[in-house]
Amino acid sequence: MGLYTSGVQISAKVDYGVQALLVMAVAREPMTAEALAADQALPGKFLGVILNDLRRAGIVASHRGRDAGYNLARPASQITLADVIRALEGPLAQVRGVHPEATSYQGAAKHLPDAWIAVRAGLRAVLEHITIEQVASGEMPPEVARLVADPDAWIARSFREPVT
């Protein structure tokens, strides 16, 4: 997930990965990639790639044999949304492919890195504090629950011409 001209994007890869982790969080036994895909109506082959990335990051474990499938490699309470995004997409925020603190500007734009750092801090303030367990249970941290409860948060915005 990075900064794009169209806004902060949550990729299908991250969305599908989180969905699969939520299913695993409530499952009592390992689940195959096919069963996870069917549960959430996800593309099976793509989910297989995602699960491999999550396995390499130590978020899920895979099992062969009679109990073949995937399950969480650590408790759902210890896996944050930020962990998932970083495992599947890399840093939470980048500017032109570099970390915000590595940017530099001159003249009127010299303070722009401060804005990019603030954007990253805002993402961290939410994504590093929401766990898979909390999403599965619907019990968000208080600071996140306050954000979600704000009716303005539910209104999509796009560029609008100023009213004259």
Number of C-alpha atoms within 10 A of each C-alpha: 18 21 17 12 7 8 9 14 12 12 14 11 18 20 12 21 25 19 20 25 25 21 20 21 21 13 12 9 14 19 20 18 24 16 16 25 21 12 12 12 11 19 14 15 12 15 19 17 15 21 24 17 18 23 18 12 16 13 23 18 18 18 13 10 6 6 12 14 18 23 26 23 16 13 13 20 13 13 21 21 20 21 19 24 22 16 20 21 15 14 17 20 23 21 15 11 10 12 17 20 12 9 16 11 10 8 6 7 9 11 12 15 18 13 11 19 17 13 18 19 15 12 16 16 14 16 18 15 17 21 24 23 20 17 19 17 12 10 13 17 14 9 11 15 12 11 13 13 10 10 8 10 11 10 8 6 8 8 6 6 6 5 4 3
